Structure formats: structure tokens, C-alpha cells
């Protein structure tokens, strides 16, 4: 394949722009905010699960407290009715009086036990409320950090995308001035060779594979016509000669 030396040198400009586009794409994927957001979202998921659990516990203990207080109230009302009967003198039989007194004493003990239950449940409910409040604050704090990281990531992505669009446009212009057959070969090699399809020959060294040409290869390059499109014998990339090739 033949191409004017100037066209071959413009191919290096296309290559440089393609390298920049690859760098921008890599930077886009490897922004530190990506990992930061992922970590914060993972923390948020865990914290929200804990918050739901504590809120559920608070709700459960609230119902338990209501039930225990109702039990206390029922015992208190029954004890009050029995005490009223005792105080009214309506019960005159010694046996019935003794039975009523025993029941009042039993109800008093039962009421005390139930009130202890209420206190225990209230303590658990208060603990669950405090835990829920703490977790709510932590969720809010982590969410704020996640929002900040997301904003920073989006701003960085916008900046990178703007530069990529500019480089892409420049690449289209430069590539448009390169002969179609040369550009086609370059694109094919670039896909095969990890993004580099053309390399400069600098001081007898291919900048694609970083290997120095041996004396036979150097003589072949010297003998080639200026418009001959050369290929590196080692990496097979297009080898572009410049004034710094050391020939």
C-alpha cells in the first residue's frame, strides 16, 4: 500500500486522538466516585434494614405495652370492685369475707407483676425508639454523602463527555483527510492491537512495541520509497517515518 508521507503522518494525529478517547473512556469508568457511591449505597442498604428492624421492634413493643396496660387496668378495676364490696358491708359471711380478702390480695400481687411487665416493655420500647432515632440520623448523614458523591461524579462525567465530544469531532475532521484505504487498514490494526494501529519510528525504535529495528530492518526501511506504507516486523502495526526516525 502506498500513501503520501503527509497522509501517513496525519495517521499519527488520528492515533493520538484515539489514544486520548481511550484515556477518557478509561477515566470515565474509573472515577473514584463510582467506588465511593457503591460503598455508600451498600452502607445505606444495611442501615435502612437496621432502621426497619428497629422501627418494627418499636411498633411491636408499642402494641405489647398497650396490651400490658390494658391487663393492668382490668385487674385494677376488678380489685376496685372487690374493695368496694368489702367496704360496703354487703358481704357478711366470714367465709365469704375471707375469700374476698384473699382475692383482693391476689389481685394486688397480680397488678404489681403486670406493672413490672409494663415497665419492662416501656424500657424496651424506649431503647427501640432511641435506636431508630440514631439510625435515622445515620441514614440521613450517609445519604447526604452519597448525594454529594453523586453530584461530583455527574459533574466529572459531564466534563469528560464534553471533552470526548470535542476530541471525537476533531478525530472525524483529521481522519477525513486520510486516504480511505489507509484509514481502513489502520482501524483494522487498531482493533487487533489493543487500540494502537499506527506507531512512529523514533530513533530506529517502533513506538508501538518498543522494540528496536535490527540492521536488516533498518536497511529495508531506508530502501523503501517515501510513500510506501511500512509495517513493523514485530507488532505488524503501521510504521510511520518522521525526521526523528534516525535513518
Buried (B, 14 or more C-beta within 10 A) or exposed (E): EEBEBEBBBBBBBBBBBBBBBBBBEEBBEEBEBBEBBEBBBEBBEEBBEBBEBBBEBBEBBBEBBEEBBEBBEBBBEBBEEBBEBBEEEEBEEEEEBEEBBEBBEEBBEBBEEBBEBBEBBBEBBEBBBEBBEEBBEBBEEBBEBBEBBBEBBEEBBEEBEEBBEEBBEBBEEBBEEBBEEBBEBBBEBBEEBEEBBBBBBBEBBBBBBEBEBEEEBBEEBEEBEEEBBBBBBBBBBBBBBBEEBBB
